Amino acid sequence: MTSALEIVFWLSCALIVWTQVGYALALALIARLSGRGRAPRRREAADDPPSLSLIVAAHDEQAVIAAKLANALSLDYPRERLELVVACDGCTDATAALAREAGADVVVELPRGGKIRAQDAAVERSRGEIVAFSDANATWEPGAARALVAAFADPRVGYACGQVRFVQAAGGAEASNQEGVYWRYELRVRELESRLSSITAGNGAIYATRRESYLVVDPIMGHDLSLPFNLVKRGWRAVYVPGARAREKMVPSLGGEFARKRRMMSHTWPILLRGGMLSPRGYPPGYAMMIVSHRLLRYATPGLHLIALATNVALLALGAGPLYAVTLALQLALLGAAALGGALPARPLLIARYYVLTTASPAAGLWDWLRHGTSAAWEAAEGTR
């Protein structure tokens, strides 16, 4: 009995360490040994770039839509080749009128159907060879469009996402979210995935596809997760372009970040369990390992932590050695630090709280999806406008 519990305990711990740290180290080692440890030489943006449709799906974004279009018009991209499309998803405010005044080439007004269906409708109405997407509150750097489009000079690339940086929306005690720490690490992992094969997820602030590679997916299955793996299955590459930079306001509080990730995970589980991500058909072997390591195990981490805690307690109850008293103390210390992080805004405590809350979010999102399904509609996250 004890030996079986020990196997389960150490296997759970090993999988947690692998998905959180070991996977990234393995990618870095493989990249170094294969000669891909350095960033590839940046492609020069073409003087005569392909036509680009920049699509912004918006629901009641009157507060930011004019600034978003002003930012788009300031991009270093030939205006005659840049089409600005705003898809209004059941807007009840002045978003559509303000978008027209601010210079949108096409404004599509739709009944409320969710972000994905608004993007689908915008793609149908657009004319660009490349279709790019952005959030209404995302600010692109001047060279972002050219850098993003340059990735498609490689005929194998069907999807490209840029680098989004999250900036604090507020200061002081309220700015408790530690997403920036995690996100810098995540971007490094995606850069390594892109060099070796393809990325396993994108982001909603700055990404693009070829018109012929764009996929219509279930409206509850966001593009961030559903497009990269589906395009890989169809023979395309999905790449990360760090030179294509954008910024978005970060949710200021950890509670708000937990709520955001919980909503995201309620959209993620349908993709994982019935959207085809778990099916190995069409995956190159290396990419299949990336999906398991970076996606499946990451989303299973709440369960792995619970198994590790439960087997640790059981081992101590059965009289296992002092090593298990140490491992239990470490687990309880993490939980205690997370609890203290709610009252004391010290950086180490906030990082512990961030880890515990965001690790719990997949379980909360799964519960929400199983209990009442997932709506295709979306709302702006707290403090991001």
Buried (B, 14 or more C-beta within 10 A) or exposed (E): EEEEBBEBBEBBBEBBEBBBEBBBEBBBEBBEEEEBEEEEEEBEBEEEBBBBBBBBBBBBBBBBBBBBBEBBBEBEBBEEBBBBBBBBBBBEBBBBBBBBEBEBBBBBBBEBBBBBBBBBBBBEBBEBBBBBBBBBBBBBBEBBBBBBBBBBEEEEBBBBBBBBBBEBBBEEEBBBBBBEBBBEEBBBBBBBBBBBBBBBBBBBBBBBBBBEBBBEBBBBBBBBBBBBBBBBBEEBBBBBBBBBBBBBBBBBBBBBBBBBBBBBBBBBBBBBEEBBBBEEEBBEEEBBBBBBBBBBBBBBBBBBBEBBBBBBBBBBEEEBEEEBEEBBEEBEEBBEBBBBBBEEBEEEBBBBBBBBBBBBBBBBBBBBBEEEEBEBBBEBBBBBE
